[in-house]
């Protein structure tokens, strides 16, 4: 049987990024926490954390953290039903794509976190990469573009995020004065979120364009928007994020007849407790405000 005091020490040092701060969170000495981690590693016969260059869980350590989080979720249900057991906030580690975080996630979750006393530990990943986090047991839930859940999890459709290809008026005049063409796509620099970003290539596929193209890499949804406004490149930008720029004239839609709808799905542990179930119900009820039902437009799916 696992000793949950040892798992509690592991969670604390990983959450706090070090033994000193982890010990402070547990009201223990650093030596006591260090001894707990050594005991855990001795019982398992392998390390649970990598101490340099910075403290990170090993694959085994991450699985233990995943298990500990599931236990905390179930214990949280007991606190709601048996107040005499005590009080406490609950931390949820979730994976979410940058565009959702930059647009609909915060206003949707604000009231829920306040009412339920939830602390979020967010991992930002492309919507197609986030599911790997679930499969590897790193997170309790994720937003991704794939409907099929991993083993032990469920998925629910939230709606679709619509993207449009946008650029500044000056950039559009320099590179797309005659509209979208093979020559223009070959020369105009695009702005991609990162090397795993496949959305832009899916747009190019609609035009039959398969050749290499110049591109910037910007690992920030807000950064992509600002770079497009500054005329540095053109990008696939969420409609709800770029609407102000289109209204003000800072951005133009280069291809208004070809938006892309990316379906988003919420994945969560099947036995994650009442808190995850409540979060799921909240997301499903609030998603209609920001996301749209997929229509008969080109759809980017996994």
C-alpha positions in Angstrom: 0.0 0.0 0.0 1.1 3.5 -0.7 2.0 5.8 2.1 0.1 9.0 1.4 2.4 11.1 3.6 5.2 10.3 1.1 3.0 11.2 -1.8 2.0 14.4 -0.1 5.7 15.3 0.2 6.2 14.6 -3.5 3.2 16.7 -4.5 4.4 19.6 -2.3 7.9 19.8 -3.7 6.7 19.5 -7.3 3.9 22.1 -6.8 6.2 24.5 -5.1 9.2 23.9 -7.3 11.7 22.9 -4.6 12.3 21.2 -1.3 12.4 24.4 0.8 9.0 25.8 -0.4 7.5 22.3 -0.3 8.6 21.9 3.3 7.0 25.3 4.2 3.7 24.3 2.6 3.7 21.1 4.8 5.0 22.9 7.9 7.9 20.5 8.0 11.7 20.9 7.9 13.4 20.5 4.6 15.3 17.5 6.1 12.0 15.8 7.0 10.6 16.3 3.4 13.9 15.1 1.9 13.8 11.9 4.0 10.2 11.2 2.9 11.2 11.5 -0.8 14.2 9.2 -0.2 12.0 6.7 1.6 9.5 6.7 -1.3 12.3 6.2 -3.8 13.8 3.4 -1.7 10.5 1.6 -1.5 9.9 1.9 -5.3 13.5 1.2 -6.2 13.7 4.1 -8.6 13.8 7.9 -8.5 10.5 9.9 -8.4 12.1 13.3 -9.1 15.0 14.7 -11.2 16.8 17.3 -9.0 18.9 19.1 -11.7 18.9 21.4 -13.7 15.5 22.0 -12.1 13.2 19.8 -10.0 10.9 17.7 -12.1 9.0 14.5 -11.6 10.2 11.4 -13.4 7.7 9.4 -15.4 7.0 7.3 -12.4 6.8 10.4 -10.2 4.3 11.9 -12.6 2.1 8.8 -12.4 2.2 8.9 -8.6 1.2 12.6 -8.8 -1.7 11.7 -11.0 -2.9 9.1 -8.6 -2.5 11.5 -5.6 -4.6 14.1 -7.5 -7.3 11.5 -8.1 -7.3 10.7 -4.4 -7.6 14.3 -3.5 -10.5 14.8 -5.8 -12.4 11.9 -4.1 -11.4 13.3 -0.7 -12.8 16.7 -1.7 -16.2 15.0 -2.2 -16.0 13.8 1.4 -15.2 17.3 2.7 -18.4 18.6 1.0 -20.5 15.9 2.7 -18.7 15.7 6.1 -17.7 19.3 7.0 -16.2 18.0 10.3 -13.3 16.5 8.3 -12.0 20.0 7.7 -11.8 22.6 4.9 -9.4 23.0 2.0 -9.1 24.3 -1.5 -8.6 21.8 -4.4 -5.9 22.2 -7.1 -6.8 20.9 -10.6 -4.1 20.3 -13.1 -5.5 20.7 -16.6 -4.2 21.0 -20.1 -5.6 23.7 -22.3 -4.8 25.2 -25.7 -3.4 28.7 -25.8 -6.2 30.1 -28.0 -8.9 29.0 -25.5 -6.9 30.4 -22.6 -6.6 33.8 -24.4 -10.3 34.0 -25.2 -13.2 32.1 -23.5 -11.6 30.1 -20.7 -11.1 32.7 -18.0 -14.5 34.4 -18.2 -16.1 31.0 -18.3 -14.2 29.6 -15.2 -14.1 32.7 -13.0 -17.4 32.1 -11.2 -16.8 28.4 -10.9 -13.4 28.8 -9.3 -14.8 31.3 -6.8 -17.8 29.2 -5.8 -15.9 25.9 -5.5 -12.6 27.2 -4.1 -10.6 25.7 -6.9 -7.0 26.5 -7.7 -6.0 25.8 -11.3 -2.6 24.4 -12.4 -2.8 25.0 -16.2 -0.5 23.4 -18.8 -0.7 25.2 -22.1 -0.4 23.0 -25.2 -1.8 22.8 -28.7 -5.3 21.3 -28.7 -3.9 18.2 -30.5 -1.0 17.7 -28.0 -3.1 18.1 -24.9 -4.5 14.6 -25.1 -1.0 13.1 -24.7 -1.0 14.7 -21.3 -4.1 12.8 -20.4 -2.7 9.6 -21.8 0.5 10.0 -19.8 -1.5 10.8 -16.6 -0.1 14.3 -16.2 -3.5 16.1 -16.0 -7.0 15.5 -14.7 -8.7 17.0 -17.7 -7.8 18.7 -21.0 -9.2 20.6 -24.0 -8.4 19.0 -27.3 -9.6 18.6 -30.9 -10.1 14.8 -30.6 -13.4 13.2 -29.6 -12.1 9.7 -28.6 -11.1 9.6 -25.0 -8.1 7.7 -23.6 -8.7 4.7 -21.4 -10.3 5.6 -18.1 -11.6 9.0 -19.3 -14.7 10.5 -20.9 -15.1 13.2 -23.4 -17.8 15.8 -24.1 -18.2 18.1 -27.2 -18.0 21.7 -26.2 -18.5 23.3 -29.6 -16.2 24.8 -32.2 -13.7 27.7 -32.3 -13.8 29.5 -35.6 -10.6 30.7 -37.1 -10.0 33.2 -39.9 -6.8 34.0 -41.8 -5.9 37.6 -40.9 -3.2 40.2 -41.5 -2.7 43.9 -41.3 -4.0 46.0 -44.2 -0.4 46.9 -45.2 0.8 43.3 -45.1 -2.3 42.3 -47.2 -1.5 44.9 -49.8 2.2 43.9 -50.0 1.7 40.1 -50.2 -2.0 39.5 -51.2 -2.9 42.4 -53.4 -4.3 39.9 -56.0 -5.8 37.6 -53.4 -4.7 34.2 -52.2 -2.4 32.5 -54.8 0.2 29.8 -54.8 2.9 32.4 -55.4 1.7 34.6 -52.5 1.5 31.6 -50.1 5.0 30.6 -51.1 6.5 34.0 -50.3 4.4 35.6 -47.6 5.7 34.9 -44.0 3.1 33.2 -41.8 2.9 33.2 -38.0 2.6 29.8 -36.3 2.1 29.2 -32.6 4.8 26.5 -32.6 6.3 23.6 -34.6 3.3 21.3 -33.6 0.8 23.8 -34.9 -1.0 22.0 -37.8 -3.9 24.5 -38.2 -2.1 26.7 -40.7 -1.1 23.8 -42.9 -4.8 22.7 -42.9 -5.7 26.0 -44.3 -3.0 25.8 -47.0 -4.4 22.3 -47.8 -7.7 24.0 -48.8 -5.7 25.8 -51.6 -3.8 22.7 -52.6 -0.6 24.2 -51.3 2.0 21.6 -50.0 5.3 23.4 -50.5 7.5 24.8 -47.7 6.7 28.3 -46.7 8.4 31.0 -44.6 7.1 31.3 -41.1 7.6 32.9 -37.7 7.2 30.9 -34.5 5.5 32.6 -31.6 4.4 30.5 -28.6 1.8 33.0 -27.4 -1.8 33.4 -28.7 -1.7 37.1 -27.8 1.7 37.4 -29.4 0.5 36.0 -32.7 -2.3 38.5 -32.7 0.0 41.5 -32.0 2.5 40.3 -34.6 -0.3 40.1 -37.2 -1.5 43.6 -36.3 2.1 44.9 -36.6 2.4 43.6 -40.1 5.0 40.9 -39.4 3.1 38.1 -40.9 -0.4 36.6 -41.5 -2.0 34.1 -39.2 -5.0 31.9 -38.4 -6.6 33.8 -35.5 -9.8 32.9 -33.6 -12.7 35.0 -34.8 -13.6 36.0 -31.3 -10.1 37.2 -30.6 -9.6 39.1 -33.9 -13.0 40.7 -34.1 -11.9 44.0 -32.5 -9.0 44.2 -34.9 -11.3 43.6 -37.9 -13.8 46.3 -36.7 -11.1 48.9 -36.1 -9.3 48.2 -39.4 -6.1 47.0 -37.8 -6.7 43.6 -39.4 -8.4 42.3 -42.6 -9.8 38.9 -43.4 -7.7 37.6 -46.3 -10.1 34.8 -47.2 -13.6 35.5 -45.8 -15.2 32.6 -47.6 -12.9 30.0 -46.0 -13.0 30.1 -42.2 -11.9 26.9 -40.3 -14.0 25.5 -37.4 -11.9 23.6 -34.9 -14.1 21.3 -32.7 -13.1 21.3 -29.1 -13.7 18.5 -26.6 -13.4 18.4 -22.9 -11.7 15.2 -21.6 -11.8 14.2 -17.9 -11.2 11.3 -15.6 -14.1 8.9 -15.4 -13.6 8.5 -11.6 -12.5 12.0 -10.9 -15.1 12.7 -8.3 -17.9 15.2 -8.0 -15.7 18.3 -8.6 -14.7 17.2 -12.1 -18.3 16.3 -12.8 -19.4 19.7 -11.7 -16.7 21.4 -13.8 -17.8 19.3 -16.8 -21.4 20.5 -16.4 -20.3 24.1 -16.0 -18.2 24.0 -19.2 -21.0 22.4 -21.2 -23.5 25.0 -20.0 -21.2 28.0 -20.6 -19.6 26.9 -23.9 -22.5 28.1 -26.0 -21.6 31.7 -25.1 -18.2 31.6 -26.7 -18.1 28.5 -29.0 -20.3 27.7 -31.9 -21.9 24.5 -33.2 -19.9 23.3 -36.2 -21.5 24.4 -39.4 -21.1 23.4 -43.1 -17.7 25.0 -43.3 -14.3 23.4 -43.7 -13.5 21.8 -40.4 -10.1 21.2 -38.9 -10.4 17.9 -37.1 -7.9 15.6 -35.5 
